[in-house]
Amino acid sequence: MGDRVSHDQYGLGRIIGVEGEEAVLIDFAGQQGRFLSPFSKLSKL
C-alpha cells in the first residue's frame, strides 16, 4: 500500500488497496482502477 506505480495507459498512480495476490486498487490523480494479476502493464517506481 502506498507504493507509486506507472501504467502504460493511465500513467503515474499510487496503490490504495490490495486484495491478496489477486488484485490491486490504484488511484491515478482522482481516477481509480482495479487491476487483476498478472500486473503486466504496471511497473513499481
C-alpha positions in Angstrom: 0.0 0.0 0.0 1.2 3.5 -0.8 3.7 2.4 -3.5 4.0 4.5 -6.6 3.4 2.8 -9.9 3.4 3.5 -13.6 0.8 2.1 -16.0 1.2 2.1 -19.8 -2.2 3.8 -20.4 -3.1 5.6 -17.2 0.4 7.0 -16.2 1.5 7.5 -12.6 -0.5 6.3 -9.7 -0.5 5.2 -6.1 -1.6 1.8 -4.7 -4.6 2.4 -2.3 -5.7 -1.2 -1.8 -4.6 -4.8 -2.1 -6.8 -7.8 -2.5 -4.5 -10.6 -1.6 -2.3 -11.6 -4.6 -5.3 -11.3 -7.0 -5.9 -7.6 -7.5 -4.8 -4.1 -6.5 -6.7 -0.8 -6.4 -4.8 2.2 -7.8 -5.5 5.9 -7.7 -4.5 7.8 -10.9 -4.9 11.5 -10.0 -8.5 11.0 -8.8 -9.4 8.2 -11.2 -9.4 4.8 -9.6 -8.8 1.4 -11.2 -8.8 -2.2 -10.1 -6.1 -4.3 -11.8 -6.1 -8.1 -11.7 -3.0 -10.3 -11.6 -0.7 -10.6 -13.6 0.2 -6.9 -13.5 2.0 -6.9 -16.9 1.3 -3.2 -17.7 2.2 -1.9 -14.2 5.7 -1.2 -13.0 6.7 -0.2 -9.5 8.7 3.1 -9.1 
